[in-house]
Structures are given as C-alpha cells and as structure tokens.
C-alpha cells in the first residue's frame, strides 16, 4: 500500500464567539478533554498496514505543535501566507503528491469515531436536520456526488446526509487537478472544494459513508457537546445527552461507587444549591442514574491551561469557591471518629494505591527525585508515611464538614458572566459513605490543580526523563500566569501558614494515591510520581522544622 497523505486544513481563524469560548484562534488548537484537537486527530491515524503522513495546513501565526509522533506517522506543518478557501488550502498540501497516491482530507475542527485509516473514494456523512450550517450532499447510482444544499440558511428540509468534514480520495493527483480547475472557474460565494468534489466523482465514483459518532468543534454548541463526550470519565461511566431539553444523564456500571455520588446530591445542604447543576431526576436504586441540566461553561482546568481568564478574574473565582467552603463550614459537626477516618484515607488508602501502582510497574521501585540533596522514592514514602501524617498534623481532626470529595479544577465549572462556580461529579465518601469529611481534603484537591500543576500534566504539557539509575526529571510547561493564579488562591484560601502546610502535605498524598488510576498513560504516571515525591519531600522537611 502507498503512503497515505492526511491533509488537515486549519488555515482559517475561528469565529469570534468560538475564540471567546475556547481561548484558541485556530481549530486544531482547541483543548478537548485535556488535549488539543491536533493530538486527537493524530491519534486517529495509527495504522500498522501503511505509513501515514499528516500535513497540517496552518496560518503563519498559528501555535507550534507539541507532539511525540506515534510510530508509522509523520507530522508536518505547512504555513500558508494566504488562503481564500478550503480548496486553496487543501491544494497547497498536494504540491508534492504523486499519481495514484491516496489522500484523506480531515477538517481541523472534526473528530470521527472510526477504526483505521479511511480508504477508497468516499465522503463521510451523517443525517442531520439543521441544514443551515452544514453542506448536504447526495450521490446517484453511478457514484456521482451532488452538493444539494451548501449551508442554505432559509431553505427548509431534512433530514439529509451532510458532510462531517472527512473525505477520502484514492487519487490525490486527480484531486489536485480538480481543485485547480475549480479555483480557476469558481463562482463567488461557492466553496470550490465542493465543486472539485463533484467533478472528481464524475471521473471516479464515490460512496457516502454514514458515521455514527461525529464531534464537531466548529460551532459553540457542537463544541460543548464534544466536550461532554470527552469528559474525564472512567471506562465504567456513561453520559447521554438530550440536545432538545439540554439535559445530561449519567450512569455507571460501578453501581456501588456511583450510588454514593447520587446520594450526595440528595443529601447536600440547600445552601449549596446555587453551586450545583439543577437535578431533574435521579435514583440510587439497583441501577443508579442522575439527570441534570447541561452546563455549557468551561472548567477551571480549561481556563487555567488556556489562560482564558484575565488574571484579576481569578479573584472572583476564589471568592465563589470561598463561599462554597463557608456554606460547608456552617454545617460542621464534632466527631470523635474523625482521626480514624483520616487515617483510613491518608495512610491506608495511600499504601494500598502505591502497592497497586508497583504491581503495575515493578520497575518504579527504582525511581526517585532529589530534594535537598536526598533521594526520595516510593520505598522511602512507605517507610515514613506514619510519621509523615503525624508530624504534618494530618490526623489532628476533631470535626467533619460536608465536602465535595473531588474538588479539583476539572470538576469545577465557572461562568464568568455571573462569576459563579458550579460543582459536578462529587465523591460521596470520606472513609465511609456520606457527604461529611475533612475540609482540608477539598482544599488539597484544589491545591493539586492550582499548585501541583495537575491540569497541565493531564493536558500533556510536560516532559519527563528517567536517568539510567532511576532519577526523575520533570519539566511542566507553566508560566508566570500560573504562578500568579497560585498566589491568589493561597492568599485568599490559605492565609494561615499551618493550614497551608497541611493542605500541601495532603496534596503530595493525592498525587501518590492517584498513580494506579492512570495506568493507560505511563508518561503521566511518571510526571505524577515525580510531583508527588517532590511535594512529599518538601512537606516532610517543613513538618520536621515545624
């Protein structure tokens, strides 16, 4: 099989409303589920049968790529000084095409659920009613394509097959010829790419291939639907979206764990209602589920990584978070079992998770970081953990408050228009099921996002290296913006030095205990291990000095 060229037209800038929503100027760099679209597109073209060359066709001011290309995939960026159409952009990627070489055109704002590389002459389609923003298409018995409605905003109709942004051509040279001809004879207001598609199919019959799962990130509502699909859900959780009613229903195969989340929404104090989505229906029975409003607002993780908020606006974010914490604090209760629950979560859980991680990666026993001239490894953590929680005061707890339990940036949505934080995906337990726990745990979850750079790690904004003897070296792509956001959180939420040290100590344990949960991402595990060990060592020394 010949090499396959995948052309990704991404020259045109996003619309102003999309720029405002995503913080990106070009579709390929929209963050979705912790990674930019270009990485999502690259991951779709892993193929053992052929070498794939992906060419991103970009404007000169588009950002640089940050990638480790998979095997059998070559990545190239062609930066065009100017382009007036999709056809002109695609043609620029066909300059070195050879006769008979297969070509795939994959629009930069499109993700498709597919297996392998598209082959043959085909247009990928989905049946839609909202024809005013899609290019609808038909094919006759001879395989000749006809554009039936090129985004007509007035003509009623539907459902009809519409182009989803993926096209496959067996003869790239022929495609280049038809594109040149369409550009030469094109009419104003009509995209010459589709004229070339029609003429290409007159010589080479094409199929319409229906696709079930299509994520469109070129429109605001499509972007939020796509973001919903890429939420950081465990493999046993599912989300279904009712686009007419604007509701989302979550279910889980892990019924026992999910039942705790459903009950959290039932038990949480009324004072917290402004900070959670509206719940329409739920059940904590044998098949638990919860149906709530879909919130089309970004997560704090998105806002931090993309730097979409003005720095000063983070003061409003923290004020909203502080209000949530104050609502929780009003319901605090004395509890003699609090220290035992803290031990279960901070000691027993950490030991268990580290054992699970070492079972996954026995070689991790060798890994260490250097802090203060000393080596800190998992083995040293296991040896010192009991003393660590004692000298940092983590077991000094005599009251419990309602907590979220997973109070990190990816579970906190923020609406800058009304300056309000909304919580999703609570844990529903702290040692035992229920809404009560250690308020420091929620603060530590916050800290592992704003101070521990967790959201940069899951967005793959880092590099990590392992020395031959096992030393870990981590570099996270954070800048002065991140540093100043961190200072806002610490100043407003953790002004007490003793409390801050305890929260940061808990943050170290969070990174260490989450290691086995990221078994599908070994590089991220190394980054989290390096972060956890370094934070642990720093807290150890701070506790010893205290």
C-alpha positions in Angstrom: 0.0 0.0 0.0 1.2 3.5 -0.9 1.9 6.1 1.8 -1.3 7.9 2.7 -1.3 11.7 3.0 -3.8 13.1 5.5 -4.3 16.8 4.9 -5.8 18.8 7.8 -7.0 22.3 6.6 -6.8 24.6 9.6 -5.8 27.9 8.0 -8.9 29.9 8.7 -9.4 31.5 12.1 -12.2 30.6 14.4 -15.2 32.8 14.6 -15.1 35.5 17.4 -17.6 33.6 19.5 -15.6 30.4 19.2 -12.4 32.3 20.2 -14.2 33.7 23.2 -15.4 30.2 24.3 -12.3 28.2 23.6 -9.4 30.6 24.0 -8.0 29.3 20.7 -7.6 31.2 17.4 -7.4 28.1 15.2 -9.5 24.9 15.5 -6.5 22.5 15.7 -5.5 24.0 19.0 -8.9 23.8 20.8 -8.5 21.9 24.0 -10.8 18.9 24.3 -10.6 16.5 27.2 -7.2 17.8 28.3 -5.5 17.7 24.8 -5.7 19.9 21.7 -7.6 18.7 18.7 -4.5 18.1 16.6 -3.4 15.5 19.1 -6.8 13.9 18.9 -6.7 13.8 15.1 -3.2 12.3 15.1 -4.3 9.5 17.4 -7.0 8.5 15.0 -4.5 7.6 12.3 -2.4 4.9 14.0 -2.1 2.2 11.3 0.0 -1.0 11.1 -0.6 -1.5 7.4 0.6 1.8 5.9 2.8 4.8 6.7 0.7 7.9 7.3 1.9 11.4 6.7 -0.3 14.1 8.4 0.1 17.6 7.0 -1.5 20.4 9.0 -2.2 23.4 6.8 -1.9 26.5 9.0 -1.7 30.2 9.1 1.8 31.7 10.0 0.7 32.9 13.4 -0.8 29.5 14.5 1.0 28.0 17.5 3.7 25.4 17.3 3.0 21.7 17.8 4.0 19.9 21.0 4.0 16.3 20.0 5.7 12.9 20.1 4.6 11.4 16.8 3.4 7.8 17.1 5.2 5.1 15.1 4.4 5.0 11.4 3.1 8.6 11.4 5.0 11.6 10.1 3.8 15.1 11.1 4.4 18.2 9.0 3.1 21.7 9.3 2.7 23.9 6.1 2.2 27.5 7.0 0.4 29.4 4.2 0.7 33.2 3.9 -2.8 33.5 2.5 -5.8 31.4 1.5 -9.2 32.3 0.3 -11.0 28.9 0.6 -10.8 25.3 1.7 -9.9 24.3 -1.8 -6.9 26.7 -1.9 -5.7 25.4 1.5 -6.0 21.7 0.5 -4.3 22.3 -2.8 -1.3 23.7 -1.0 -0.9 20.4 0.7 -1.0 18.5 -2.6 2.0 20.1 -4.3 4.3 17.0 -3.9 1.6 14.4 -4.3 2.3 11.5 -6.7 0.0 10.0 -9.2 -2.3 7.4 -7.6 -1.4 8.3 -4.0 -4.3 8.1 -1.6 -5.3 11.3 0.2 -7.5 12.0 3.2 -8.9 15.4 3.9 -9.8 15.8 7.6 -11.1 19.2 8.7 -9.3 20.6 11.7 -12.5 21.1 13.7 -13.7 17.5 13.3 -13.3 14.2 15.2 -14.7 10.9 13.9 -15.1 7.6 15.8 -13.5 5.3 13.2 -11.3 2.3 13.0 -8.2 2.6 10.9 -7.4 4.9 8.0 -10.2 5.8 5.5 -9.6 4.1 2.2 -11.3 4.4 -1.2 -13.2 7.3 -2.7 -15.7 8.3 -0.1 -17.5 11.2 1.6 -18.3 10.7 5.3 -21.8 11.8 6.2 -24.3 12.0 9.0 -28.1 12.6 8.7 -29.0 16.0 10.1 -31.9 18.4 10.2 -30.1 21.6 10.9 -29.1 22.1 7.3 -28.4 25.9 7.6 -24.9 25.2 8.9 -23.9 22.0 7.1 -23.2 21.1 3.5 -25.8 18.5 2.5 -24.9 16.0 -0.2 -26.3 13.2 -2.4 -25.0 10.5 -4.7 -26.5 9.0 -7.7 -26.4 5.3 -8.8 -23.2 6.0 -10.7 -21.4 7.3 -7.7 -21.5 10.9 -8.8 -21.6 13.4 -5.9 -24.0 16.3 -5.9 -24.0 19.2 -3.4 -27.7 19.7 -2.7 -27.5 22.5 -0.1 -24.4 24.4 0.6 -25.4 25.8 4.0 -28.6 27.4 2.8 -30.0 29.4 5.8 -33.5 29.8 4.5 -34.5 26.6 2.6 -36.3 24.1 4.9 -35.6 20.5 4.7 -34.1 17.4 6.3 -33.1 15.1 7.5 -30.4 14.8 4.9 -26.9 13.5 4.7 -24.4 16.2 5.5 -20.6 16.3 5.1 -19.0 15.7 8.5 -15.6 17.0 7.4 -13.8 13.8 6.4 -13.1 12.9 2.7 -11.1 10.0 1.2 -9.6 10.1 -2.3 -7.8 7.2 -4.0 -6.1 9.5 -6.5 -4.6 12.6 -4.9 -3.1 13.8 -8.2 -6.6 13.8 -9.7 -7.9 15.7 -6.7 -5.2 18.4 -7.2 -6.2 18.8 -10.9 -9.9 19.2 -10.0 -9.1 21.7 -7.2 -7.0 23.8 -9.6 -9.8 23.8 -12.2 -12.5 24.7 -9.6 -10.3 27.6 -8.3 -9.8 28.9 -11.8 -13.5 28.7 -12.7 -15.1 29.1 -9.3 -18.0 31.5 -8.6 -18.1 33.9 -5.7 -19.8 32.6 -2.6 -19.5 29.0 -3.6 -16.8 26.9 -1.9 -14.6 25.5 -4.8 -13.7 22.4 -2.8 -17.2 21.1 -3.2 -17.2 21.9 -7.0 -14.0 19.9 -7.2 -15.6 17.1 -5.2 -18.4 16.9 -7.8 -16.1 16.8 -10.7 -13.8 14.3 -9.1 -16.7 11.9 -8.6 -17.7 12.3 -12.2 -14.4 10.5 -13.1 -14.0 8.3 -10.0 -17.3 7.2 -8.4 -17.6 7.9 -4.7 -19.5 6.4 -1.8 -21.4 8.2 1.0 -20.3 6.5 4.2 -22.5 7.1 7.2 -20.7 7.8 10.5 -22.4 7.3 13.9 -20.2 9.4 16.2 -19.1 12.8 14.9 -17.7 15.5 17.2 -17.9 19.0 15.6 -15.9 21.7 17.4 -16.5 24.4 14.8 -19.7 25.7 16.4 -20.2 26.7 20.0 -23.0 24.2 20.8 -21.1 21.4 18.9 -18.0 22.2 20.9 -19.8 21.8 24.2 -21.5 18.6 23.0 -18.0 17.4 22.1 -16.5 18.5 25.4 -19.2 16.5 27.1 -18.2 13.4 25.2 -14.5 13.9 26.2 -15.1 14.5 29.9 -12.6 12.6 32.0 -15.0 9.7 32.7 -13.8 6.3 33.9 -14.4 3.5 31.5 -17.3 2.2 33.5 -19.3 5.5 33.4 -21.5 6.7 30.5 -23.1 10.0 29.7 -26.1 10.5 27.4 -27.1 14.0 26.2 -30.7 15.2 25.4 -30.0 18.1 23.0 -33.6 19.2 22.8 -34.1 19.6 26.6 -30.5 20.4 27.4 -30.1 17.6 29.9 -27.4 15.1 30.6 -27.9 11.7 32.2 -25.0 9.9 33.9 -25.0 6.1 34.6 -22.3 3.7 35.8 -21.5 0.0 35.7 -19.8 0.6 39.1 -23.2 0.9 40.9 -21.9 1.0 44.4 -19.5 3.8 43.9 -21.9 5.8 41.7 -24.7 5.4 44.2 -22.7 7.5 46.6 -22.5 10.3 44.1 -26.2 10.3 43.5 -26.9 10.3 47.3 -24.5 13.3 47.7 -26.9 15.4 45.6 -29.8 14.3 47.6 -28.1 15.0 51.0 -26.2 18.2 50.3 -27.5 21.3 52.3 -29.9 23.6 50.5 -27.5 26.5 50.9 -25.2 24.8 48.4 -27.9 24.6 45.7 -26.7 27.7 43.8 -23.3 26.0 43.3 -24.5 22.7 41.7 -26.4 21.9 38.5 -30.2 21.6 38.7 -31.1 17.9 39.1 -34.3 16.8 37.3 -34.4 13.1 38.2 -32.2 10.6 40.0 -32.2 7.1 41.5 -29.9 5.4 44.0 -31.5 2.0 43.5 -30.2 -1.1 41.7 -29.5 0.9 38.5 -28.5 4.3 39.8 -28.6 7.4 37.5 -28.8 11.1 37.7 -30.3 13.5 35.1 -29.3 17.2 35.4 -29.0 20.3 33.3 -26.1 20.6 30.9 -23.9 23.5 31.9 -22.2 25.0 28.8 -19.5 26.7 30.8 -15.8 25.9 30.9 -14.0 24.1 33.7 -11.4 25.9 35.8 -8.9 23.4 34.3 -9.7 24.7 30.8 -9.4 28.3 32.0 -6.1 27.8 33.7 -4.3 25.8 30.9 -5.6 28.1 28.1 -5.2 31.3 30.2 -8.6 32.4 29.0 -9.4 34.5 32.2 -7.8 37.8 32.9 -5.6 37.3 36.0 -7.8 39.6 38.1 -10.9 37.5 37.4 -9.3 34.6 39.4 -10.1 36.7 42.5 -13.8 36.3 41.6 -13.3 32.6 41.1 -11.7 32.2 44.6 -14.5 34.3 46.2 -17.1 31.9 44.8 -15.1 28.9 46.0 -14.7 30.5 49.4 -18.5 31.0 49.6 -18.9 27.2 48.9 -16.5 26.4 51.6 -18.3 28.8 54.0 -21.6 27.1 53.3 -20.0 23.7 54.1 -18.3 25.1 57.3 -21.7 26.2 58.7 -22.7 22.5 58.9 -19.6 21.3 60.7 -20.1 18.7 63.4 -17.8 17.4 66.1 -16.9 13.7 65.5 -14.7 11.5 67.6 -14.1 9.2 64.7 -12.6 11.9 62.5 -9.0 10.9 63.2 -9.7 7.3 62.3 -11.4 8.3 59.1 -8.4 10.5 58.3 -6.1 7.6 58.9 -8.1 5.4 56.5 -7.9 7.9 53.7 -4.4 9.4 54.2 -2.5 6.3 55.3 -4.3 3.1 54.4 -5.5 4.3 51.0 -2.1 5.7 50.1 -0.4 2.4 51.0 -2.9 0.4 49.0 -2.7 2.7 45.9 1.1 2.6 46.0 1.0 -1.2 46.2 -1.3 -1.3 43.2 1.0 1.0 41.2 4.1 -1.1 42.0 2.1 -4.2 40.9 1.5 -2.4 37.6 5.1 -1.1 37.3 7.6 -3.0 39.4 10.5 -1.0 37.9 9.1 2.1 39.6 10.8 1.0 42.8 14.0 2.4 41.3 12.6 5.8 40.5 13.4 8.7 42.8 13.7 12.5 42.9 16.4 14.6 44.6 15.3 17.2 47.1 17.7 18.9 49.5 20.5 16.6 48.4 18.5 13.5 49.4 16.8 10.8 47.3 13.1 10.2 47.8 11.5 7.1 46.4 8.2 5.1 46.8 10.1 2.9 49.2 11.0 5.8 51.4 7.5 7.1 51.4 6.2 3.7 52.6 8.7 3.6 55.4 8.0 7.2 56.6 4.3 7.5 55.9 3.0 7.0 59.5 5.5 9.6 60.8 4.7 11.9 57.9 1.0 12.2 58.7 1.8 12.7 62.4 4.4 15.4 62.0 2.3 17.3 59.4 -0.7 17.2 61.7 -3.0 15.4 59.2 -4.6 13.2 61.9 -5.3 16.2 64.1 -9.0 16.4 63.2 -12.0 16.7 65.6 -14.8 17.8 63.3 -16.2 16.9 59.9 -18.0 19.2 57.4 -19.8 18.5 54.1 -17.3 18.1 51.4 -17.3 17.6 47.6 -14.6 14.9 47.8 -13.1 15.6 44.3 -12.9 19.4 44.5 -10.4 19.7 41.6 -10.4 22.1 38.7 -11.8 19.6 36.2 -14.9 19.2 38.4 -15.5 22.9 38.9 -17.2 24.9 36.2 -17.1 28.7 36.1 -19.4 31.1 34.5 -17.6 34.5 34.1 -20.8 36.3 33.2 -22.3 35.8 36.7 -19.0 35.0 38.4 -20.2 31.7 39.9 -18.6 28.3 40.3 -20.6 25.1 39.8 -19.6 21.7 41.2 -20.0 18.4 39.3 -19.0 14.8 40.0 -18.7 14.7 43.8 -17.1 11.7 45.5 -19.8 11.0 48.1 -17.5 9.4 50.7 -14.6 10.1 53.0 -13.5 6.8 54.5 -17.2 5.9 54.8 -20.1 6.8 52.5 -21.7 10.2 53.1 -21.3 13.9 52.5 -19.1 14.6 55.5 -15.3 14.6 55.6 -12.2 16.7 56.2 -12.4 20.2 54.7 -8.7 20.1 54.2 -9.2 17.3 51.7 -11.2 19.6 49.4 -8.6 22.3 49.8 -5.9 19.8 48.9 -7.8 18.8 45.8 -7.9 22.4 44.8 -4.2 22.8 45.5 -3.2 19.8 43.3 -4.7 21.8 40.4 -3.5 25.3 41.2 -0.2 24.5 42.9 0.6 20.9 41.8 0.1 21.6 38.0 -2.2 18.6 37.7 -4.2 20.1 34.8 -1.0 20.8 32.9 0.0 17.1 33.3 -3.3 15.7 32.1 -3.1 18.1 29.1 0.4 16.6 28.4 2.1 20.0 28.8 5.2 18.4 30.3 8.4 16.5 29.5 9.8 13.8 31.8 13.1 12.0 31.7 14.5 9.0 33.6 18.2 8.7 34.4 19.8 5.3 33.9 19.9 4.9 37.7 16.2 5.9 38.1 16.3 9.6 38.8 13.2 11.5 37.5 13.4 14.9 35.9 10.1 16.7 35.2 9.5 19.9 33.4 5.9 21.3 33.3 5.0 24.0 30.8 3.7 26.5 33.2 4.5 30.2 33.2 4.1 33.4 35.2 0.3 33.4 34.7 0.1 30.1 36.5 2.4 31.4 39.3 0.2 34.4 39.9 -3.0 32.4 39.9 -1.5 30.2 42.6 -0.6 33.2 44.7 -4.3 34.4 44.5 -5.6 31.0 45.8 -3.0 30.7 48.5 -3.5 34.3 49.7 -7.3 34.1 49.8 -7.9 30.5 50.9 -4.8 29.5 52.9 -3.5 32.6 54.6 -2.8 30.5 57.8 0.7 29.0 57.3 0.0 25.9 59.4 -3.2 25.1 57.4 -1.3 25.7 54.1 1.4 23.2 55.1 -1.2 20.6 56.0 -3.0 21.1 52.7 0.2 20.9 50.7 1.1 17.7 52.6 -2.3 16.2 51.6 -1.6 17.4 48.0 1.5 15.2 48.0 -0.5 12.1 49.1 -3.1 12.8 46.4 -0.5 12.7 43.6 0.9 9.4 45.0 -2.5 7.8 45.6 -3.8 8.6 42.1 -0.9 6.8 40.3 -2.6 3.5 39.6 -5.7 5.3 38.2 -3.7 6.5 35.2 -2.4 3.1 34.1 -3.3 3.9 30.4 -0.9 6.9 30.4 2.6 5.7 31.6 4.2 9.1 30.9 1.6 10.9 33.1 2.2 8.4 35.8 5.9 9.3 35.8 5.0 13.0 35.9 2.6 12.4 38.8 5.2 10.2 40.6 7.9 12.9 40.3 5.4 15.6 41.5 4.2 13.5 44.4 7.6 12.6 45.6 8.9 16.1 45.4 5.9 17.5 47.3 6.2 14.8 49.9 9.9 15.6 50.5 9.1 19.3 50.8 6.3 18.7 53.3 8.5 16.2 55.2 11.2 18.9 55.7 8.6 21.6 56.5 7.0 19.3 59.1 10.3 18.4 60.7 11.2 22.0 61.0 7.8 22.9 62.4 
